[in-house]
Amino acid sequence: MLPLPVDAHGNVAFDAIVKQNKNSSKIVYSQHKDLLPKLMNDEKKKDEEEEEIANTTQRGLQR
């Protein structure tokens, strides 16, 4: 039997299971967000920044 480590939200931390013994120094991609291309993540950040700038500009124009 193997004890299952959990994260702060109570979800099973599968990367902790894999990162034992010889694999402890290796990078493990165990979540869906780890598999997404970085370009998609960068696009989301860019969209959020553009929306924030647009909101700031709109508030400035309303004054």
Residue pairs with C-beta under 8 A, 6 or more apart in sequence:
2 17
4 12
4 13
4 17
5 12
5 13
5 16
5 17
6 12
6 13
7 13
14 30
15 28
15 30
15 31
18 28
18 30
19 26
19 28
29 35
33 41
